[in-house]
Amino acid sequence: MNIRQIKIAEGKEIVNIIEKTVNENDKGQENKALVDSVCERLNMPFLKTNPLFARTVEACRKE
């Protein structure tokens, strides 16, 4: 594997972790509350105000 493939694999793993955490914590609340919950579960409170992270959480929600 070259460095590019490694970085892509790492990114996919991160998204999979976020998606799993979203699905475990989604109780139908507003996206902001879900983002806060996911950040706490992942021990990453600094992401609470990151708009890209909020969009990722929103995209991971099951419809």
Distance bins in CASP14 RR format, pairs under 12 A and 6 or more apart:
PFRMAT RR
TARGET T0000
AUTHOR 0000-0000-0000
RMODE 2
METHOD distances of the structure
MODEL  1
1 7 0 0 0 0 1 0 0 0 0 0 0
1 8 0 0 0 0 1 0 0 0 0 0 0
1 9 1 0 0 1 0 0 0 0 0 0 0
1 10 0 0 0 0 0 1 0 0 0 0 0
2 8 0 0 0 0 1 0 0 0 0 0 0
2 9 0 0 0 0 0 1 0 0 0 0 0
3 9 0 0 0 0 0 1 0 0 0 0 0
3 10 0 0 0 0 0 1 0 0 0 0 0
4 10 0 0 0 0 0 1 0 0 0 0 0
4 11 0 0 0 0 0 1 0 0 0 0 0
5 11 0 0 0 0 0 1 0 0 0 0 0
5 12 0 0 0 0 0 1 0 0 0 0 0
6 12 0 0 0 0 0 1 0 0 0 0 0
6 13 0 0 0 0 0 1 0 0 0 0 0
7 13 0 0 0 0 0 1 0 0 0 0 0
7 14 0 0 0 0 0 1 0 0 0 0 0
8 14 0 0 0 0 0 1 0 0 0 0 0
8 15 0 0 0 0 0 1 0 0 0 0 0
9 15 0 0 0 0 0 1 0 0 0 0 0
9 16 0 0 0 0 0 1 0 0 0 0 0
10 16 0 0 0 0 0 1 0 0 0 0 0
10 17 0 0 0 0 0 1 0 0 0 0 0
11 17 0 0 0 0 1 0 0 0 0 0 0
11 18 0 0 0 0 1 0 0 0 0 0 0
11 19 0 0 0 0 0 1 0 0 0 0 0
11 56 0 0 0 0 0 1 0 0 0 0 0
12 18 0 0 0 0 0 1 0 0 0 0 0
12 19 0 0 0 0 0 1 0 0 0 0 0
13 19 0 0 0 0 0 1 0 0 0 0 0
13 20 0 0 0 0 0 1 0 0 0 0 0
14 20 0 0 0 0 0 1 0 0 0 0 0
14 21 0 0 0 0 0 1 0 0 0 0 0
14 42 0 0 0 0 1 0 0 0 0 0 0
14 44 0 0 0 0 0 1 0 0 0 0 0
14 47 0 0 0 0 0 1 0 0 0 0 0
14 53 0 0 0 0 0 1 0 0 0 0 0
14 56 0 0 0 0 1 0 0 0 0 0 0
14 60 0 0 0 0 0 1 0 0 0 0 0
15 21 0 0 0 0 0 1 0 0 0 0 0
15 22 0 0 0 0 0 1 0 0 0 0 0
15 52 0 0 0 0 0 1 0 0 0 0 0
15 53 0 0 0 0 0 1 0 0 0 0 0
15 56 1 0 0 1 0 0 0 0 0 0 0
15 57 0 0 0 0 0 1 0 0 0 0 0
15 59 0 0 0 0 1 0 0 0 0 0 0
15 60 1 0 0 1 0 0 0 0 0 0 0
16 22 0 0 0 0 0 1 0 0 0 0 0
16 23 0 0 0 0 0 1 0 0 0 0 0
16 56 0 0 0 0 0 1 0 0 0 0 0
16 60 0 0 0 0 1 0 0 0 0 0 0
17 23 0 0 0 0 0 1 0 0 0 0 0
17 24 0 0 0 0 0 1 0 0 0 0 0
17 38 0 0 0 0 1 0 0 0 0 0 0
17 41 0 0 0 0 1 0 0 0 0 0 0
17 42 1 0 0 1 0 0 0 0 0 0 0
17 43 0 0 0 0 0 1 0 0 0 0 0
17 44 0 0 0 0 0 1 0 0 0 0 0
17 56 0 0 0 0 0 1 0 0 0 0 0
17 57 0 0 0 0 0 1 0 0 0 0 0
17 60 0 0 0 0 0 1 0 0 0 0 0
18 24 0 0 0 0 0 1 0 0 0 0 0
18 25 0 0 0 0 0 1 0 0 0 0 0
18 26 0 0 0 0 0 1 0 0 0 0 0
18 34 0 0 0 0 0 1 0 0 0 0 0
18 35 0 0 0 0 0 1 0 0 0 0 0
18 37 0 0 0 0 0 1 0 0 0 0 0
18 38 1 0 0 1 0 0 0 0 0 0 0
18 39 0 0 0 0 0 1 0 0 0 0 0
18 41 0 0 0 0 1 0 0 0 0 0 0
18 42 1 0 0 1 0 0 0 0 0 0 0
18 44 0 0 0 0 1 0 0 0 0 0 0
18 47 0 0 0 0 1 0 0 0 0 0 0
18 50 0 0 0 0 0 1 0 0 0 0 0
18 52 0 0 0 0 0 1 0 0 0 0 0
18 53 0 0 0 0 1 0 0 0 0 0 0
18 54 0 0 0 0 0 1 0 0 0 0 0
18 55 0 0 0 0 0 1 0 0 0 0 0
18 56 1 0 1 0 0 0 0 0 0 0 0
18 57 1 0 0 1 0 0 0 0 0 0 0
18 58 0 0 0 0 0 1 0 0 0 0 0
18 59 0 0 0 0 1 0 0 0 0 0 0
18 60 1 0 1 0 0 0 0 0 0 0 0
18 61 0 0 0 0 0 1 0 0 0 0 0
19 25 0 0 0 0 0 1 0 0 0 0 0
19 26 0 0 0 0 0 1 0 0 0 0 0
19 38 0 0 0 0 1 0 0 0 0 0 0
19 42 0 0 0 0 0 1 0 0 0 0 0
19 56 0 0 0 0 1 0 0 0 0 0 0
19 57 0 0 0 0 1 0 0 0 0 0 0
19 58 0 0 0 0 0 1 0 0 0 0 0
19 59 0 0 0 0 1 0 0 0 0 0 0
19 60 1 0 1 0 0 0 0 0 0 0 0
19 61 0 0 0 0 1 0 0 0 0 0 0
19 62 0 0 0 0 1 0 0 0 0 0 0
20 26 0 0 0 0 0 1 0 0 0 0 0
20 38 0 0 0 0 0 1 0 0 0 0 0
20 41 0 0 0 0 1 0 0 0 0 0 0
20 42 0 0 0 0 0 1 0 0 0 0 0
20 57 0 0 0 0 0 1 0 0 0 0 0
20 60 0 0 0 0 1 0 0 0 0 0 0
20 62 0 0 0 0 0 1 0 0 0 0 0
21 34 0 0 0 0 1 0 0 0 0 0 0
21 35 0 0 0 0 0 1 0 0 0 0 0
21 37 0 0 0 0 1 0 0 0 0 0 0
21 38 1 0 1 0 0 0 0 0 0 0 0
21 39 0 0 0 0 1 0 0 0 0 0 0
21 40 0 0 0 0 1 0 0 0 0 0 0
21 41 1 0 1 0 0 0 0 0 0 0 0
21 42 1 0 1 0 0 0 0 0 0 0 0
21 43 0 0 0 0 0 1 0 0 0 0 0
21 44 0 0 0 0 0 1 0 0 0 0 0
21 47 0 0 0 0 0 1 0 0 0 0 0
21 53 0 0 0 0 0 1 0 0 0 0 0
21 56 0 0 0 0 0 1 0 0 0 0 0
21 57 0 0 0 0 1 0 0 0 0 0 0
21 60 0 0 0 0 1 0 0 0 0 0 0
21 61 0 0 0 0 0 1 0 0 0 0 0
22 28 0 0 0 0 0 1 0 0 0 0 0
22 29 0 0 0 0 0 1 0 0 0 0 0
22 31 0 0 0 0 0 1 0 0 0 0 0
22 34 1 0 0 1 0 0 0 0 0 0 0
22 35 0 0 0 0 1 0 0 0 0 0 0
22 37 0 0 0 0 1 0 0 0 0 0 0
22 38 1 0 1 0 0 0 0 0 0 0 0
22 39 0 0 0 0 0 1 0 0 0 0 0
22 41 0 0 0 0 1 0 0 0 0 0 0
22 42 0 0 0 0 0 1 0 0 0 0 0
22 53 0 0 0 0 0 1 0 0 0 0 0
22 54 0 0 0 0 0 1 0 0 0 0 0
22 56 0 0 0 0 1 0 0 0 0 0 0
22 57 1 0 1 0 0 0 0 0 0 0 0
22 58 0 0 0 0 1 0 0 0 0 0 0
22 59 0 0 0 0 1 0 0 0 0 0 0
22 60 1 0 1 0 0 0 0 0 0 0 0
22 61 1 0 0 1 0 0 0 0 0 0 0
22 62 0 0 0 0 1 0 0 0 0 0 0
23 34 0 0 0 0 0 1 0 0 0 0 0
23 37 0 0 0 0 0 1 0 0 0 0 0
23 38 0 0 0 0 0 1 0 0 0 0 0
23 41 0 0 0 0 0 1 0 0 0 0 0
23 57 0 0 0 0 0 1 0 0 0 0 0
23 60 1 0 0 1 0 0 0 0 0 0 0
23 61 0 0 0 0 1 0 0 0 0 0 0
23 62 1 0 0 1 0 0 0 0 0 0 0
23 63 0 0 0 0 0 1 0 0 0 0 0
24 34 0 0 0 0 0 1 0 0 0 0 0
24 37 0 0 0 0 1 0 0 0 0 0 0
24 38 0 0 0 0 1 0 0 0 0 0 0
24 41 1 0 0 1 0 0 0 0 0 0 0
24 42 0 0 0 0 0 1 0 0 0 0 0
24 60 0 0 0 0 0 1 0 0 0 0 0
24 61 0 0 0 0 0 1 0 0 0 0 0
24 62 0 0 0 0 0 1 0 0 0 0 0
25 31 0 0 0 0 0 1 0 0 0 0 0
25 33 0 0 0 0 1 0 0 0 0 0 0
25 34 1 0 0 1 0 0 0 0 0 0 0
25 35 0 0 0 0 1 0 0 0 0 0 0
25 36 0 0 0 0 1 0 0 0 0 0 0
25 37 1 0 1 0 0 0 0 0 0 0 0
25 38 1 0 1 0 0 0 0 0 0 0 0
25 39 0 0 0 0 0 1 0 0 0 0 0
25 40 0 0 0 0 1 0 0 0 0 0 0
25 41 1 0 0 1 0 0 0 0 0 0 0
25 42 0 0 0 0 0 1 0 0 0 0 0
25 57 0 0 0 0 1 0 0 0 0 0 0
25 60 0 0 0 0 0 1 0 0 0 0 0
25 61 0 0 0 0 0 1 0 0 0 0 0
25 62 0 0 0 0 0 1 0 0 0 0 0
26 33 0 0 0 0 1 0 0 0 0 0 0
26 34 1 0 1 0 0 0 0 0 0 0 0
26 35 0 0 0 0 0 1 0 0 0 0 0
26 37 0 0 0 0 1 0 0 0 0 0 0
26 38 0 0 0 0 1 0 0 0 0 0 0
26 41 0 0 0 0 0 1 0 0 0 0 0
26 57 0 0 0 0 1 0 0 0 0 0 0
26 58 0 0 0 0 0 1 0 0 0 0 0
26 60 0 0 0 0 1 0 0 0 0 0 0
26 61 1 0 1 0 0 0 0 0 0 0 0
26 62 1 0 0 1 0 0 0 0 0 0 0
26 63 0 0 0 0 0 1 0 0 0 0 0
27 33 0 0 0 0 1 0 0 0 0 0 0
27 34 0 0 0 0 1 0 0 0 0 0 0
27 37 0 0 0 0 1 0 0 0 0 0 0
27 38 0 0 0 0 0 1 0 0 0 0 0
27 61 0 0 0 0 0 1 0 0 0 0 0
28 34 1 0 0 1 0 0 0 0 0 0 0
28 37 0 0 0 0 0 1 0 0 0 0 0
28 61 0 0 0 0 1 0 0 0 0 0 0
28 62 0 0 0 0 0 1 0 0 0 0 0
28 63 0 0 0 0 0 1 0 0 0 0 0
29 35 0 0 0 0 1 0 0 0 0 0 0
29 36 0 0 0 0 1 0 0 0 0 0 0
29 37 1 0 0 1 0 0 0 0 0 0 0
29 38 0 0 0 0 0 1 0 0 0 0 0
29 57 0 0 0 0 0 1 0 0 0 0 0
29 61 0 0 0 0 0 1 0 0 0 0 0
30 36 0 0 0 0 1 0 0 0 0 0 0
30 37 0 0 0 0 0 1 0 0 0 0 0
30 54 0 0 0 0 0 1 0 0 0 0 0
30 57 0 0 0 0 0 1 0 0 0 0 0
30 58 0 0 0 0 0 1 0 0 0 0 0
30 61 0 0 0 0 0 1 0 0 0 0 0
31 37 0 0 0 0 0 1 0 0 0 0 0
31 38 0 0 0 0 0 1 0 0 0 0 0
31 48 0 0 0 0 0 1 0 0 0 0 0
31 51 0 0 0 0 0 1 0 0 0 0 0
31 53 0 0 0 0 0 1 0 0 0 0 0
31 54 1 0 0 1 0 0 0 0 0 0 0
31 55 0 0 0 0 1 0 0 0 0 0 0
31 56 0 0 0 0 0 1 0 0 0 0 0
31 57 1 0 0 1 0 0 0 0 0 0 0
31 58 1 0 1 0 0 0 0 0 0 0 0
31 59 0 0 0 0 0 1 0 0 0 0 0
31 60 0 0 0 0 0 1 0 0 0 0 0
31 61 1 0 0 1 0 0 0 0 0 0 0
32 38 0 0 0 0 0 1 0 0 0 0 0
32 39 0 0 0 0 0 1 0 0 0 0 0
32 48 0 0 0 0 1 0 0 0 0 0 0
32 49 0 0 0 0 0 1 0 0 0 0 0
32 51 0 0 0 0 0 1 0 0 0 0 0
32 53 0 0 0 0 0 1 0 0 0 0 0
32 54 1 0 0 1 0 0 0 0 0 0 0
32 57 0 0 0 0 1 0 0 0 0 0 0
32 58 0 0 0 0 0 1 0 0 0 0 0
33 39 0 0 0 0 0 1 0 0 0 0 0
33 40 0 0 0 0 0 1 0 0 0 0 0
33 48 0 0 0 0 0 1 0 0 0 0 0
33 54 0 0 0 0 0 1 0 0 0 0 0
33 57 0 0 0 0 0 1 0 0 0 0 0
34 40 0 0 0 0 0 1 0 0 0 0 0
34 41 0 0 0 0 0 1 0 0 0 0 0
34 48 0 0 0 0 0 1 0 0 0 0 0
34 53 0 0 0 0 0 1 0 0 0 0 0
34 54 0 0 0 0 1 0 0 0 0 0 0
34 56 0 0 0 0 0 1 0 0 0 0 0
34 57 1 0 1 0 0 0 0 0 0 0 0
34 58 0 0 0 0 1 0 0 0 0 0 0
34 59 0 0 0 0 0 1 0 0 0 0 0
34 60 0 0 0 0 1 0 0 0 0 0 0
34 61 1 0 0 1 0 0 0 0 0 0 0
34 62 0 0 0 0 0 1 0 0 0 0 0
35 41 0 0 0 0 0 1 0 0 0 0 0
35 42 0 0 0 0 0 1 0 0 0 0 0
35 44 0 0 0 0 0 1 0 0 0 0 0
35 45 0 0 0 0 0 1 0 0 0 0 0
35 47 1 0 0 1 0 0 0 0 0 0 0
35 48 1 0 0 1 0 0 0 0 0 0 0
35 49 0 0 0 0 1 0 0 0 0 0 0
35 50 0 0 0 0 1 0 0 0 0 0 0
35 51 0 0 0 0 1 0 0 0 0 0 0
35 52 0 0 0 0 0 1 0 0 0 0 0
35 53 1 0 0 1 0 0 0 0 0 0 0
35 54 1 0 1 0 0 0 0 0 0 0 0
35 55 0 0 0 0 1 0 0 0 0 0 0
35 56 0 0 0 0 1 0 0 0 0 0 0
35 57 1 0 1 0 0 0 0 0 0 0 0
35 58 0 0 0 0 1 0 0 0 0 0 0
35 59 0 0 0 0 0 1 0 0 0 0 0
35 60 0 0 0 0 0 1 0 0 0 0 0
35 61 0 0 0 0 0 1 0 0 0 0 0
36 42 0 0 0 0 0 1 0 0 0 0 0
36 44 0 0 0 0 0 1 0 0 0 0 0
36 45 0 0 0 0 1 0 0 0 0 0 0
36 47 0 0 0 0 1 0 0 0 0 0 0
36 48 1 0 1 0 0 0 0 0 0 0 0
36 49 0 0 0 0 0 1 0 0 0 0 0
36 50 0 0 0 0 0 1 0 0 0 0 0
36 53 0 0 0 0 0 1 0 0 0 0 0
36 54 0 0 0 0 1 0 0 0 0 0 0
36 57 0 0 0 0 1 0 0 0 0 0 0
37 44 0 0 0 0 0 1 0 0 0 0 0
37 45 0 0 0 0 0 1 0 0 0 0 0
37 47 0 0 0 0 0 1 0 0 0 0 0
37 48 0 0 0 0 0 1 0 0 0 0 0
37 57 0 0 0 0 1 0 0 0 0 0 0
38 44 0 0 0 0 1 0 0 0 0 0 0
38 45 0 0 0 0 0 1 0 0 0 0 0
38 47 0 0 0 0 1 0 0 0 0 0 0
38 48 0 0 0 0 1 0 0 0 0 0 0
38 50 0 0 0 0 0 1 0 0 0 0 0
38 53 0 0 0 0 1 0 0 0 0 0 0
38 54 0 0 0 0 1 0 0 0 0 0 0
38 56 0 0 0 0 1 0 0 0 0 0 0
38 57 1 0 1 0 0 0 0 0 0 0 0
38 58 0 0 0 0 0 1 0 0 0 0 0
38 60 0 0 0 0 1 0 0 0 0 0 0
38 61 0 0 0 0 0 1 0 0 0 0 0
39 45 1 0 1 0 0 0 0 0 0 0 0
39 46 1 0 0 1 0 0 0 0 0 0 0
39 47 1 0 1 0 0 0 0 0 0 0 0
39 48 1 0 1 0 0 0 0 0 0 0 0
39 49 0 0 0 0 1 0 0 0 0 0 0
39 50 0 0 0 0 1 0 0 0 0 0 0
39 53 1 0 0 1 0 0 0 0 0 0 0
39 54 0 0 0 0 1 0 0 0 0 0 0
39 56 0 0 0 0 0 1 0 0 0 0 0
39 57 0 0 0 0 1 0 0 0 0 0 0
40 46 0 0 0 0 0 1 0 0 0 0 0
40 47 0 0 0 0 0 1 0 0 0 0 0
40 48 0 0 0 0 1 0 0 0 0 0 0
41 47 0 0 0 0 0 1 0 0 0 0 0
41 57 0 0 0 0 0 1 0 0 0 0 0
42 48 0 0 0 0 0 1 0 0 0 0 0
42 53 0 0 0 0 1 0 0 0 0 0 0
42 56 0 0 0 0 0 1 0 0 0 0 0
42 57 0 0 0 0 0 1 0 0 0 0 0
44 50 0 0 0 0 1 0 0 0 0 0 0
44 53 0 0 0 0 1 0 0 0 0 0 0
44 56 0 0 0 0 0 1 0 0 0 0 0
44 57 0 0 0 0 0 1 0 0 0 0 0
45 53 0 0 0 0 0 1 0 0 0 0 0
46 53 0 0 0 0 1 0 0 0 0 0 0
47 53 1 0 1 0 0 0 0 0 0 0 0
47 54 0 0 0 0 1 0 0 0 0 0 0
47 55 0 0 0 0 0 1 0 0 0 0 0
47 56 0 0 0 0 1 0 0 0 0 0 0
47 57 0 0 0 0 1 0 0 0 0 0 0
48 54 0 0 0 0 1 0 0 0 0 0 0
48 57 0 0 0 0 0 1 0 0 0 0 0
50 56 0 0 0 0 1 0 0 0 0 0 0
50 57 0 0 0 0 1 0 0 0 0 0 0
51 57 0 0 0 0 0 1 0 0 0 0 0
51 58 0 0 0 0 0 1 0 0 0 0 0
52 58 0 0 0 0 0 1 0 0 0 0 0
52 59 0 0 0 0 0 1 0 0 0 0 0
53 59 0 0 0 0 0 1 0 0 0 0 0
53 60 0 0 0 0 0 1 0 0 0 0 0
54 60 0 0 0 0 0 1 0 0 0 0 0
54 61 0 0 0 0 0 1 0 0 0 0 0
55 61 0 0 0 0 0 1 0 0 0 0 0
END
